[in-house]
Amino acid sequence: MGNERISNNWGRIFRGAAHGQSVGYLRDVLFYLGISLLLLAPCFWQPRLEGGDLSSHIYHSWMPGLIENGRTMGVMVVHQWGNVLFDLILANLFRLFGAEAAQRLSISMVVLTFVWGAFAFISVVSRSRPWHLMPCLAMLAYGWVFHMGFFNFYLSLGLCFWAMALAWDWTAKRMAAAIILFLLALSAHALPVIWTLGLLTYVWAARGRGAFGRTLVTVGYVAALLVVHAVLTQLTESHWSPAQFTMASGLDQVWIFDSKYYIVLMGLLAVWAMMFLGLVKGSGAREVVGGIPFQLCVLSAAAVSILPGTVLIPGFYHALSFLAERMSLGVAVCVCAMLGAVRPRVTEKWALVAVAILFFGFLYRDERVLNGFADRMENLTASTTPSLCAAPGCMEHDHQVPNY
């Protein structure tokens, strides 16, 4: 009888634990789902998505369908292995749901891939769940890269953050999963893959060394960047600009349309500065500066500042452009990874929320203006030949490109 009583007690304990785990798991799922829905609000709050090069992606998804149906003469589809993953996703969704739903679904997938990939990377580096940085990631997700419409690059960077999170603590299974993600990212865009592999190589070389040893490795990497700059300058048509130094912090990602975003930039800079000072005060300047997260920021900022912003590789018809502007997004996430270890004060948490509210308030207003302009243009062209606009959203908005 005693043994039966003990057995029943343990059974109740295990059932209670299982029930508690189920409730906790469900609560976590609902929490992540709620955050994801909030993150996707800008994808649905306007009649039209404003994403720069999005119109060409839609066109590339629309045209193959015409070719396959024999509705074009003398036009064929040429397959390529890179810079295509987002277009493949969009094209398949286009066939299933049409242009309107396809663009919103595909961009929603890309936004969530980037945000949660960056959050996973930050969590692994900081050994915490830095929810206080979610407003930063939300702003970066809808920043300059998003509004330029570089969605293959954007998707590749998100996948690379997932891969870095897996490869940070080396095991065979995690590395196998990371390699698969790297291959997927490579089919979207090669630049984030090269950048990520460079950072991971540094991490593996710097581990086990003291602060001074890691600094020496960093100096060696910066010297290698200078050599790469010299080689690219000699062997290719390339362009470097002193303006790239202004992108070394990643803060330029929140400056999208006009000068009012400078308020957001300065607000985010102020909060980052306060959090960094808190990190130095809590851990010590030597520990912070000699740590791997800080060194990753230095290396990423050096790459943005030193390497040419435009490169025309021999044999290619199009130059690789906006390299510094794109990779400053990676710098910003690295800064967040460093600040993830901070225990922020209440004022700092709410300051980040306030900056994010201001940013998205500006963004909503500007996108509403652009949508109104598109409505007026649509009304003006309603009586003209439909072929003037070959695909939905085919208008380009040159004013979305900031002046650097």
Secondary structure as UniProt FT lines:
FT   HELIX           2..39
FT   HELIX           41..43
FT   TURN            52..53
FT   HELIX           54..68
FT   TURN            69..70
FT   HELIX           85..97
FT   HELIX           99..126
FT   HELIX           131..133
FT   HELIX           134..141
FT   HELIX           144..148
FT   HELIX           151..167
FT   HELIX           172..188
FT   HELIX           190..206
FT   TURN            207..208
FT   HELIX           211..235
FT   STRAND          237..239
FT   HELIX           242..247
FT   TURN            248..249
FT   HELIX           251..254
FT   TURN            259..260
FT   HELIX           261..283
FT   HELIX           285..289
FT   HELIX           292..306
FT   STRAND          310..312
FT   TURN            314..315
FT   HELIX           323..339
FT   TURN            340..341
FT   HELIX           346..380
FT   TURN            381..383
FT   HELIX           386..388
FT   TURN            392..393
FT   HELIX           398..400
//
